[in-house]
């Protein structure tokens, strides 16, 4: 007997409608609907999952339609890359984003006690996503990039990724000079804060990264 996922209309039907023979038992199983968004074509994949005890790796392996380049899932709300051994139950989420390996960057945050938090994010994540994932105070904590400037929370990580990682230092006071760069798209601008002595240097670096 095949397994079908019931729609909202199916739920309104009589149980007897699902029996193919008189006095035959009808078996139902409660499952969780996991939704995966393909970032590139905006298509959605819905996967009925019988248990939240599955790891992300097991979830991906259960879908033959996922190609080899689509190996990773990101959190829908923060764009953090989920490790293969993380369990759905611990994540307490059912919506994820499918990303490619070349769309991942390592984010390293150096804290005042010199400890480091290393996490992987999708390159299309923003500074705001990093704040949200780490439950940071946007009004009193700032991410200093490469000891040069503090990008605004709307800045995409891909603009900061010079190599394989993005290095931040957590500071408690913002830098004094606010710079706004108007891009070729008149509806967009890049905003960051820096010190007086580094204004020209930071402008050049950020402008070059944006053009690349």
Secondary structure, 3 states (H helix, E strand, C coil): CCCCCCCHHHHCCCHHHHCCCCCCCCCCCCCEEEEEEECCCCCEEEEEECCCCCEHHHHHHCCCCCCCCCCEEEECCCCEECCCCCEHHHHCCCEEEEECHHHEEEEEEECCCCCEEEEEEECCCEHHHHHHHCCCCCCCCEEEECCCEEECCCCEHHHCCCCCEEEEEEECCCCCEEEEEECCCCCCEEEEEECHHHHHHHHHHHHHHHHC
